[in-house]
Amino acid sequence: MATAAAATILTPDESLALPAVPGRQLHLHNLHTGERLKGEYWSRGRYLKDGIRAFSRILRDHRTGDVHPIDPKLFDILHQLQRRLGFRDAVHVVSGYRSPATNAMLRENDSDGVAKFSYHMVGKAIDIRVPGIPLRTLHRASLSLRAGGVGYYPDSNFVHVDVGPLRRW
């Protein structure tokens, strides 16, 4: 027979006295627009709407200007990579959100390398590199997270990560 775990209800003053849970910050550099953003997207156990909105904006489709909400779990993957590899420099963004029109155009030029129903089109994928971190190291660290899809593109100098099903290519 299972027993229920005891729960403690804290007063507001008691909850403020608890050790602070560190926030989650990212530093991104969009290689196509030149924009940089360093900020917090998660704090005190919740995602920050303004932070998610700001990071979604920097990851917009640079060809059309379309902005799409980015899945916060994607930011968690980037944050985990940052912690695992110990880098403080900006993550260089090769591709974030892609509008359907941009994805179709890219697919016309490279039908093998661009998925018809890309996770980029729903704000669940990003292509990145990190200065000072070998691409192979970034790839291995991404795989070790077991957090979604990971693609390795050494000829184009980026690693793809997404929050879709666990898979690799």
Secondary structure, DSSP 4 states (H G I P E B T S, - for coil): ---PPP--PPPHHHHHTSPPPPPEEEEEEETTT--EEEEEEEETTEE-HHHHHHHHHHTS-TTT----PPPHHHHHHHHHHHHHHT--SPEEEEE----HHHHHHHHHH-TTTS-TT-GGGGT-EEEEE-TTS-HHHHHHHHHHH-SSEEEEETTTTEEEEESSSSEE-
